[in-house]
Amino acid sequence: MQSAFVSRRAVLLGAALALAGAPARPAAAATRVVVEDWRSQPVGATGVPSGWRAYETFGGHPHYDFTVVDDGGRRALALRSADDHSTIAHEARASDLGATPMLEWSWKVVRLPAGADLRKKATSDATGHIFVVWPRFPEMLRSRLIGYVWDPVLPVGATQPSAKTGTVTFIVVRSGAAGLGSWHDERRDVAADYLRLFGEPPPAPRAVALSIDTNDTRSPAEALFGPIAWAAR
């Protein structure tokens, strides 16, 4: 990946939203926080979706070949890339990972970039993937990002530091060709992942981002993302 999320401004500094639950039913009020479900986005809309911000990375040459689609009755954002690194980010909406530590999303990966290998700087590409972002000053050097990826070669559960920036650590959620072209629902304990990777309890994240990256291998990739939300364990 090119220096992912090395910000000039914008998303990584977005304010986290505070969640206030009704005293009578505090647990129910905090069990699910939707980041995006695409329902307010018109089908056929292209480019950067409403409520999201473009995030240009150094050398990424973003095309933002993104389209809001209806995929068999499922509203989603389709991400395509052929020789670019395109990233968009949204306010995280999770103010308390103690209450809602689980990141839930659905995705359908259609194509993996041929020759991609996150372990090597020259081939450090990935089809559509999702990040959780904790900006820390100076952002270029100290921000922390966890990226959940579908990788062509690394096994499920593998943890791989970015070959290009010390701010990004990838966790492989799915691997290889099995399941390509089908929808899958994912659920990750971000609080536990952060504690394992960094040795301390996580602060509130500031952004959730979607990215697709093929500017090293210059091969096509495609993925769709459905709803994204925070949830209780």
C-alpha positions as CSV (number, residue, x, y, z in Angstrom):
1,M,0.0,0.0,0.0
2,Q,1.2,3.5,-0.6
3,S,1.6,5.5,2.6
4,A,-1.9,4.8,3.6
5,F,-3.8,7.5,5.4
6,V,-0.9,9.9,5.7
7,S,-3.2,12.8,6.0
8,R,-3.0,16.3,4.7
9,R,-6.2,17.1,6.4
10,A,-9.8,15.8,6.8
11,V,-10.9,12.4,7.8
12,L,-8.4,11.3,10.4
13,L,-9.2,14.4,12.4
14,G,-13.0,13.9,12.2
15,A,-14.6,14.1,15.6
16,A,-16.0,10.9,17.2
17,L,-19.7,11.0,18.0
18,A,-20.8,10.5,21.6
19,L,-23.6,8.0,22.2
20,A,-26.2,8.7,24.8
21,G,-28.4,5.8,25.9
22,A,-31.7,6.1,27.7
23,P,-31.2,5.4,31.4
24,A,-34.0,2.8,31.4
25,R,-32.4,0.7,28.7
26,P,-28.7,1.6,28.4
27,A,-27.6,-1.8,27.0
28,A,-30.1,-1.7,24.2
29,A,-29.3,1.8,23.2
30,A,-25.6,1.0,22.7
31,T,-25.7,-2.5,21.1
32,R,-25.4,-1.3,17.5
33,V,-24.1,1.8,15.8
34,V,-24.5,2.0,12.0
35,V,-21.6,3.7,10.2
36,E,-23.1,3.2,6.7
37,D,-25.9,1.1,5.2
38,W,-26.0,2.8,1.7
39,R,-29.8,3.3,2.0
40,S,-29.5,7.0,1.7
41,Q,-27.2,6.8,-1.3
42,P,-29.0,6.8,-4.7
43,V,-28.4,3.6,-6.8
44,G,-26.1,4.5,-9.7
45,A,-24.3,7.3,-7.9
46,T,-20.6,7.3,-8.7
47,G,-17.4,8.6,-7.2
48,V,-17.1,9.5,-3.5
49,P,-20.4,8.7,-1.7
50,S,-22.2,11.3,0.3
51,G,-21.0,11.4,3.9
52,W,-17.6,10.1,2.9
53,R,-14.4,11.9,2.1
54,A,-11.8,11.3,-0.6
55,Y,-8.5,10.4,0.9
56,E,-5.6,10.8,-1.5
57,T,-2.4,8.8,-0.7
58,F,1.0,9.7,-1.9
59,G,1.5,8.2,-5.4
60,G,-1.9,6.6,-5.3
61,H,-3.4,8.3,-8.5
62,P,-6.9,7.6,-7.2
63,H,-9.7,7.1,-9.7
64,Y,-12.5,6.6,-7.2
65,D,-14.2,4.1,-9.5
66,F,-17.0,3.5,-7.0
67,T,-20.7,3.0,-7.7
68,V,-23.7,2.5,-5.4
69,V,-25.4,-0.6,-6.6
70,D,-28.3,-2.9,-5.9
71,D,-26.8,-6.4,-5.9
72,G,-29.7,-8.8,-5.9
73,G,-31.7,-6.7,-3.5
74,R,-28.7,-5.8,-1.4
75,R,-27.6,-2.1,-1.4
76,A,-23.8,-1.8,-1.6
77,L,-20.8,0.2,-2.8
78,A,-18.9,-1.4,-5.6
79,L,-15.2,-0.6,-5.7
80,R,-13.0,-1.2,-8.8
81,S,-9.4,-0.5,-9.5
82,A,-7.0,-1.2,-12.3
83,D,-3.9,0.9,-11.6
84,D,-4.7,3.2,-8.7
85,H,-5.0,3.4,-5.0
86,S,-8.4,4.9,-4.0
87,T,-9.5,5.4,-0.4
88,I,-12.5,7.0,1.2
89,A,-13.2,7.5,4.9
90,H,-16.1,8.1,7.2
91,E,-16.4,9.3,10.7
92,A,-16.1,6.2,12.9
93,R,-19.3,6.8,15.0
94,A,-18.0,4.6,17.7
95,S,-17.3,6.6,20.9
96,D,-16.8,3.6,23.2
97,L,-15.2,0.4,22.1
98,G,-16.0,-0.9,25.6
99,A,-19.7,-0.9,24.6
100,T,-19.5,-1.6,20.9
101,P,-16.1,-3.3,20.2
102,M,-17.2,-5.4,17.3
103,L,-16.9,-4.1,13.7
104,E,-19.4,-5.8,11.4
105,W,-19.5,-5.6,7.7
106,S,-20.5,-7.6,4.6
107,W,-18.5,-7.8,1.5
108,K,-18.3,-9.6,-1.8
109,V,-14.9,-9.8,-3.3
110,V,-15.2,-10.3,-7.1
111,R,-11.5,-10.2,-8.1
112,L,-8.2,-10.2,-6.3
113,P,-5.2,-8.3,-7.9
114,A,-3.0,-10.8,-9.7
115,G,0.4,-11.0,-8.2
116,A,-0.4,-9.1,-5.0
117,D,1.6,-9.9,-1.9
118,L,1.4,-7.7,1.1
119,R,4.8,-8.9,2.4
120,K,6.6,-7.3,-0.5
121,K,6.9,-3.5,-1.1
122,A,6.8,-4.0,-4.9
123,T,3.5,-5.9,-4.8
124,S,1.8,-4.5,-1.8
125,D,-1.7,-4.3,-3.2
126,A,-5.1,-5.5,-2.0
127,T,-8.6,-5.7,-3.3
128,G,-11.4,-3.8,-1.4
129,H,-10.6,-3.7,2.3
130,I,-11.7,-1.9,5.4
131,F,-9.6,0.1,7.9
132,V,-10.2,1.4,11.4
133,V,-8.2,4.6,12.1
134,W,-6.7,6.1,15.2
135,P,-4.8,9.4,14.2
136,R,-1.9,10.4,16.4
137,F,0.3,13.4,15.9
138,P,2.4,13.5,13.9
139,E,0.0,11.4,11.8
140,M,2.6,10.3,9.2
141,L,4.7,8.6,11.8
142,R,2.4,7.7,14.8
143,S,-1.1,7.1,13.6
144,R,-2.4,3.6,14.0
145,L,-4.5,1.8,11.4
146,I,-5.8,-1.8,11.4
147,G,-6.8,-3.0,8.0
148,Y,-9.0,-6.1,7.5
149,V,-8.2,-7.7,4.1
150,W,-9.0,-10.6,1.8
151,D,-5.5,-11.7,0.7
152,P,-4.5,-13.9,-2.3
153,V,-1.8,-15.8,-0.4
154,L,-1.6,-15.1,3.3
155,P,-3.5,-17.4,5.6
156,V,-6.6,-16.4,7.5
157,G,-5.6,-14.9,10.9
158,A,-2.2,-13.7,9.6
159,T,-1.0,-10.3,10.9
160,Q,1.1,-8.4,8.4
161,P,2.7,-5.0,9.0
162,S,2.5,-2.8,5.9
163,A,5.6,-3.0,3.7
164,K,5.3,0.7,3.0
165,T,4.3,2.5,6.2
166,G,4.7,1.9,9.9
167,T,1.2,3.2,10.6
168,V,-0.7,0.3,9.1
169,T,-1.1,-3.3,10.2
170,F,-3.2,-5.8,8.2
171,I,-5.2,-8.7,9.6
172,V,-6.2,-11.3,7.0
173,V,-9.9,-12.2,7.3
174,R,-10.2,-14.3,4.2
175,S,-7.7,-15.9,1.9
176,G,-7.4,-17.2,-1.6
177,A,-10.0,-17.9,-4.3
178,A,-12.5,-19.8,-2.1
179,G,-15.7,-17.7,-1.7
180,L,-15.0,-15.2,-4.4
181,G,-18.1,-13.8,-6.0
182,S,-20.3,-14.5,-2.9
183,W,-21.4,-12.3,0.0
184,H,-19.9,-12.9,3.4
185,D,-20.7,-11.3,6.7
186,E,-17.8,-10.5,9.0
187,R,-17.5,-9.7,12.7
188,R,-14.2,-8.6,14.3
189,D,-13.4,-7.6,17.8
190,V,-11.5,-4.4,17.1
191,A,-10.8,-3.7,20.8
192,A,-9.2,-7.2,21.2
193,D,-7.2,-6.8,18.0
194,Y,-5.9,-3.4,19.1
195,L,-4.9,-4.7,22.5
196,R,-3.1,-7.7,20.9
197,L,-1.2,-5.5,18.3
198,F,-0.3,-2.5,20.5
199,G,-0.3,-3.8,24.0
200,E,-2.8,-1.3,25.4
201,P,-6.6,-0.7,25.5
202,P,-7.8,1.2,22.5
203,P,-9.0,4.8,22.5
204,A,-12.1,5.6,20.5
205,P,-11.3,5.3,16.7
206,R,-11.8,8.4,14.6
207,A,-12.6,7.0,11.2
208,V,-13.6,3.9,9.2
209,A,-12.2,3.7,5.7
210,L,-12.7,1.7,2.5
211,S,-9.8,1.2,0.2
212,I,-8.8,-0.6,-3.0
213,D,-5.2,-0.7,-4.1
214,T,-3.7,-2.0,-7.4
215,N,-1.1,0.7,-8.3
216,D,1.9,-1.7,-7.7
217,T,0.7,-4.8,-9.6
218,R,-1.4,-2.7,-12.1
219,S,-3.9,-5.5,-12.2
220,P,-7.7,-5.2,-11.9
221,A,-9.5,-5.8,-8.7
222,E,-13.2,-5.5,-7.6
223,A,-15.1,-5.8,-4.4
224,L,-18.5,-4.7,-3.0
225,F,-19.2,-3.6,0.6
226,G,-22.6,-3.8,2.2
227,P,-23.6,-2.3,5.6
228,I,-20.9,-1.4,8.1
229,A,-21.7,-1.1,11.9
230,W,-20.3,-1.3,15.4
231,A,-21.9,-3.8,17.7
232,A,-21.7,-5.2,21.2
233,R,-20.1,-8.6,21.8
